[in-house]
Amino acid sequence: MYAWPIVVESVGVSLSERVRPHAYFVVSAVFHYLGPAFAVLLFARVDVLGVAWLRIASAAIVFAVWRRPWRALGTLDRAGRLLIVEWGVVLAVMNACFYGAIDRLPLGTVAAIEFLPVIALAAAGARSQRNVVALSMAVAGVYVLTGVQLAGEPLGIALAFANAVLFAAYIVLAHRVARQDALEGIDGLAAAMLIAAVAITPIGGWQVVPALGDPVALLAGVGVGICSSVIPYVSDQLAMRRLTRATYALMVSLLPATATVIGIVVLTQIPSSRELTGVALVIAGVAIHREPPEPRPRSAPAGSAGRPARASARA
């Protein structure tokens, strides 16, 4: 009886390893803008920062019930706890800036600006000519897709760039947590979301107070939290554990293309031929990218202990 949770956990890990990490990223990419598209519709009922609070707080509750992250926090050293706190604060401020930006600018423009700092992360790991070409095609696709037109409210542009910088920080911190051996990546995410809920409360908690008597708005906010913070962030952790940071950063170029598709389905924003060309370039860039090979382990010393290791490597 006591072994049953361990069996379930091991089966879950086995199944997650069988799914290709790129599939997890596709799930993350779809929900990355599906939730915000619903949030735009929710702005009519709740103020912008109130929606950001609902998103993070509802996700924190889901993670608390599901993972009980305080247990994981107790096993970390000081450096590990500091990493979780940094990630939580970044999540809180990033979401506040993002919602402030999409309230003032088109979703596609915010998506393009969000991608810009990530280019540096992808370029840092583009160690082959093929991957340089892939990165160039992805950048060209984002430019064609959005036109990178910065005309709009100055505050919206400033918030979009702040969100972009924080999104790059999110990738760096999330990738570090995903690669931690002492901490399950999803447990780290759950702990960071609790920190984010605390950090977002003085920023946007007061804006949700008028909506506390509106059950439709509260349920919609919970839906946004699950679509925007639970499903995509969990998918990110499952993908990042098996992808290099540079590869993940390049694949982020799919997000503006995803934003276009979500805009068609949810917000009835029909793309032009220019935008469709941009989507094709982005997808082609991601398709031709190849993960750099893992460094080969050093050869084992000659002898009986070394021969099985070489045989298993060939297998």
N, C-alpha and C positions, 0 to 999 in steps of 0.2 A: 504493500500500500504506500509506504513512504517513498518507494522508488518510482512511483508513477509520475510525479512532476518532473523528475530527472529524465525519464524516458520521453515525455512529451517535449521537453526542452531540446533534447538531443535530436529528436525527429524534426523539430522546427528548424534547427540549425542546419541539418542535412538538406532539407528542402530548399532553404534559402541559398545554400551553396550551389545547388543544381541550376538555379535560375541565373542567366547571364546578367552581369552587373549593368549592361546597357539597357536591359529590360526594366530594371529598377529606375534608371534615370528617365526613361520614357514616361513612366508613371509619375515621377516627380515633376517632369516638364509639363505634363497635362494639368496637374493640380496646382502648379505654381501660379498660374493665372486664372484657372477656373474659379478658385475661391475668391480672389480679388474682383473678378467680374461680377460675382454675386454680391460682393461687398459694395460695389458701386451702386447697385440697385438698393442696397440697405441704407445708403447715405440719406435717403429721403426720410427715414425713420429715426436714425441715430447719427449724432455728430461724428465727424471723421475719426477723431482720437478715441471716441467711445467705441467705434467699431474695432479699432486696433486693440483696445482693452478686451473686448468680448472675444476676439480671435485668440489672444494669448491666454486669457484666463480659462476659457473653455478647454483649450488644448492642455493646459497645465492640469486641470481636473482629470481629463482623460488619462494622461500619463501617470498621475498620482494613483489612480485606481488600478491601472494596468500594470505598472512597473514598480511602484513604491520606491521611488528613487532615493529617498533618504537613507536606505540601507546601503546603496552604492556609495553615497557620499561619505559614509562612515569608514569605508575601506581605503579612501584616497589619502595620499600624503598632502602636504601643504601646496606643492606645485600643482597637483591634480585638482585640488579644490579651486585654486586660483584660475586654472584653465576653464573650469565649469562656470565660475562667476563671470569671467570675461565673456564667455560665449553667451550667457544669459543676458547680460547687459547689452551686448551687440544685437541680439534678437529683439529686445524691447525697443531700442532706439531705431533700429533698421525698419521695423514694422511701422512705427510712428511716422518716420520720414516717407516711407513708401505710400502709405495711405494719404498723407498730406500731398504727395506729388500727383497721384492718380486722381485726386479731387480737383486738380488744377490743370493737368495736362492730359493729352490722349494716352491711353494705355501703351500703344506702340512706341511712342516717343520715350516714355519712362523705361520701357523694356530695352530700347536701344542704348540709352544712357547707362542703364544698369549693367549692360554688357561691357562697356568700355574699359573699366579697370581690370576686368577679368581677362582681357586680351593679354595683359602683361603676365598673368599667371600662366596662361597657355603658352606664350612665347618663351617663357623661361624654361619650359620643358620640351620645346620643339627641336629635338636633336638630330633630326634627319630631314633631307630635302623634301621627302614626301609629306612629312608633317608640317613643314613650313608652307608648302603649297596648300595643304588642307586648311591651315590657319588663315592664309590669305584669302581663300575662297569664302570661308566663314565670315571674315571681316567685311569683304565686299558684299556678301549677301545681306548682312545686317545694314550696311549703308544703303544699298538699293531698296531694301525692304522698308526702311523708315525714312530715308532721306536725311536723317539726323538733323531735323529742323528744330532749332532751339528757340524759335519764336514762341512766346507765351509769357505767362506771368513770371517775373523774376523770382518770386518766392518758390513757385512750383519748380523752376529750373534748379534753384539752390537745393531744395529738398530732394530732387531726383539725383543730383550729383552726390549729396550726402548719403542717400540710400545706396548708390552704386559703390561708394568706398566701403560702406559697412557690409555690403553683400560680398565683396572680395574678402573682407575680414571674416565673414561667416564661413566662406569656403575653406580658408586657412585653418580656422579653429575647429570647424566640424571635421575636417580631414584628420587633424591631430587626434581628436577624440575617437574617430572611427578606427584608427590604427593602434589605439591603446590596448595592450595585452591585459592590463590589470583591471580594465573597465569595459563592460559590454557597451558598444556604441549607442544603442538605444537607451540604455540606462543613463548614460551620460547626457543624452538629449533630454530625457525626462527630467533630470536634475536641473539642467540649464533652463528648461521651460518654467520650472518653479521659480528660479531666480528672475527670469524675464517677467513673470507675473507680478513679482514684488516691484521690479524696476518700472514697469509700465503704469502701475497704479497711480503714482503722483502725477504722471504725464497725462493720462486719459481716463482714469477711473471716474473722475468727477463728471465727465461728459456722458457717462452711461446712466447716471442716476435718473434723469427724466424718463428713460426707457424701461425702467424696472417694472413698471406697471403694464408694459406692452408685451404679452407673451409671444406674439408673432415675431417681434423684433429680437427677443431673447433667443428663440428657437433658431431664427435665421443666423444670429451671431454664433451660436453653437455650431451650426452647419458650416459657416465660414471658417471657424477654428479647425474643425476636422478636415475640411478640404484644403485649407491653406497651411496648416502647421503640423497636423498629425501625419496625414498620408504622405505629403511630399518630403517632410524632414526625415521620417522613418525610411523612406525609399532612398534618400540621399545617404543615410548612414550605411545601408546595405550595399549601395553602389560604391561609396568611397572606400569601404574596407578592401575592395578588390581592384580599384582603379587608382592610378597615380593622380596626384593633384592636377598636373598639367592636362592630362587626358580629360578629367572631369571638367576643368575650366574650359577646354575647347568645346565640349559637348553642351556647355551652357549657352553657346551660340544658337542652340535650337529654341531657346526661350522666346526671342522675338517672333520666330515663326509660329510657335505655339500660341503666342498672344494674338497673332492674326487669325488663327483658326478659332480660338475661343471667342474673339470679337465677332466672327461670322455667326457662330452658333448661339451665343448668349446675348450679344449686344447688336446683332444684325448689321455689323460693319462689313460691307462687301469689299474685298480687296481689288485693287487695280491690277492691270497686267504687270506693271512695275513691281508691285508687291509680290505677286506670284513668282516673278523672276528671282527676287531676293530669297524667297522661301526655297526655291530650287537650288540656288547657290549654297545656302546654309546647309541643306541636307546633303548635297554633294561633298561639301568640305568635311562634314562629320563622317560620311561614308568612306572616304579614302584615307582617313586618319588611321594609323596603326599604333597600338600600344608598344612602347619601347620594351625590348626583352629584359627580363629579370637578370641581374648579374649572376653568373655561374658560381656555385660554391667552389671553394678551393678543393683541390683533389685530396682525398684522404691518403694518409701514409700507406705505403705498400705493406701488405700483410692481410691476414684473414679478416680484420675488422674493416679494411678499406674495400675489399672485393664486393661484399653485399651492397655497400652504399653505391658503387658504380653500377651494379646490376639494377638496383631499384631506380636509379636515375634514367637508365635506358628504357625501363618499363614505363 
